Amino acid sequence: MVQASRAVVDLSDGIYDRILHIQTTAMEFHEKLPSLAAKEGLKGRKVSRALESFSWNITILKGQANLLKRAKAEVQENTKQVHDAALTGNLSKEPQGVTRVRSVTRRGQDDKATTSAGGASA
């Protein structure tokens, strides 16, 4: 799951840009499509179907780009939540120069463990 999330964050911007580039190119081609269809001998209903199909494909590209953008935002939010939970639970690695803050309950348990361990060895 972590690797998949990292891949989404790392690769999504490039893929998103490529999808938008393809969409822009497709829109330019869409403008030329009726004349190209006429040159190929398509008429009437067949041209309409070709235009509808091509328009649908462009819509699908736009939808996929939006899904990718939302997936990246969701992964970033999930990562932030995991990071915050780790900090709250004192589960993260300690950065240098920062001391770990322990709860009163935890400190009391550590003191008891030290006292009992010290008494057993003496």
DODRENZA-555721 format. One record per residue (C-alpha): x, y, z. Coordinates in Angstrom, 2 decimals. Each point is the difference from the previous one (the first is absolute). Example, Ala and Ser with C-alpha at 12.3 -4.5 7.8 and 13.67 -1.06 7.14 Angstrom:
// DODRENZA-555721
px;py;pz
12.30;-4.50;7.80 .
1.37;3.44;-0.66 .
END
This chain:
// DODRENZA-555721
px;py;pz
0.00;0.00;0.00 .
2.83;2.38;0.84 .
1.76;-0.73;-3.29 .
-3.20;0.56;-1.97 .
-0.62;3.27;1.82 .
3.56;1.14;-0.64 .
-0.38;-0.88;-3.69 .
-3.18;2.07;-0.22 .
1.68;3.02;1.57 .
3.20;-0.35;-2.02 .
-1.48;-0.78;-3.41 .
-3.38;1.71;-0.05 .
1.18;3.47;-1.01 .
1.77;-1.29;-3.11 .
-2.91;-2.22;-0.98 .
-2.47;2.82;0.63 .
2.01;2.34;-2.24 .
0.12;-2.64;-2.75 .
-3.76;-0.56;0.22 .
-0.62;3.75;-0.30 .
2.38;0.22;-2.96 .
-1.77;-2.89;-1.73 .
-3.37;1.58;0.76 .
1.11;3.32;-1.52 .
1.33;-1.77;-3.09 .
-3.23;-1.98;-0.29 .
-2.07;3.18;0.21 .
2.02;1.50;-2.86 .
-0.49;-3.19;-2.01 .
-3.72;0.03;0.85 .
-0.36;3.32;-1.84 .
1.48;-1.56;-3.15 .
-1.95;-3.26;0.29 .
-3.03;0.95;-2.15 .
2.20;0.98;-2.95 .
2.14;-3.14;0.44 .
-3.14;-2.15;0.11 .
-1.25;1.60;-3.21 .
3.35;-0.68;-1.71 .
-0.29;-3.66;1.02 .
-3.50;-0.23;-1.43 .
-1.99;-0.08;3.25 .
-3.38;1.72;-0.18 .
-2.98;0.80;2.15 .
-0.58;-2.32;2.92 .
3.48;-1.54;-0.16 .
1.64;3.41;0.41 .
-2.31;0.77;2.93 .
0.91;-3.30;1.68 .
3.71;0.61;-0.54 .
-0.27;3.48;1.52 .
-2.03;-1.28;2.97 .
2.44;-2.83;0.61 .
2.99;2.32;-0.20 .
-1.69;2.52;2.32 .
-0.75;-2.80;2.46 .
3.65;-1.07;0.00 .
1.09;3.56;0.77 .
-2.52;0.11;2.86 .
1.41;-3.27;1.35 .
3.53;1.46;-0.10 .
-1.16;3.03;1.95 .
-1.69;-2.26;2.57 .
3.10;-2.13;0.40 .
2.14;3.10;0.53 .
-2.40;1.19;2.72 .
0.03;-3.44;1.66 .
3.78;-0.03;0.01 .
0.13;3.47;1.53 .
-2.47;-1.02;2.73 .
1.89;-3.25;0.66 .
3.23;1.95;0.55 .
-1.76;2.39;2.39 .
-1.50;-2.94;1.89 .
3.37;-1.75;0.29 .
1.57;3.20;1.29 .
-2.78;0.41;2.58 .
0.32;-3.64;1.10 .
3.76;0.38;0.32 .
-0.47;3.11;2.11 .
-2.46;-1.83;2.27 .
2.38;-2.93;0.46 .
2.84;2.39;0.77 .
-2.11;1.92;2.53 .
-1.12;-3.25;1.64 .
3.61;-1.15;0.27 .
0.99;3.27;1.62 .
-2.92;-0.17;2.42 .
0.87;-3.55;0.98 .
3.74;0.69;0.25 .
0.61;-2.56;-2.75 .
2.06;2.14;-2.34 .
3.77;0.19;-0.18 .
1.39;2.78;2.13 .
1.66;2.78;-1.96 .
3.41;1.03;1.35 .
-0.17;2.82;2.51 .
-3.57;-0.75;1.03 .
-0.77;-1.90;3.17 .
-2.88;-2.41;0.29 .
-2.87;1.14;2.15 .
-1.46;-2.82;2.08 .
-3.35;-0.01;1.65 .
-0.30;-0.01;3.80 .
-1.40;-3.53;-0.11 .
2.91;-1.25;-2.10 .
2.57;1.72;2.24 .
-1.51;-1.65;3.08 .
0.25;-3.43;-1.63 .
3.63;0.60;-0.97 .
0.85;1.04;3.58 .
-1.62;-3.14;1.41 .
1.87;-2.21;-2.49 .
3.32;1.65;0.90 .
-0.65;-0.32;3.72 .
-0.98;-3.65;-0.19 .
2.88;-0.83;-2.35 .
2.46;1.83;2.25 .
-1.27;-1.77;3.12 .
0.29;-3.43;-1.62 .
3.62;0.46;-1.01 .
1.20;1.29;3.38 .
END
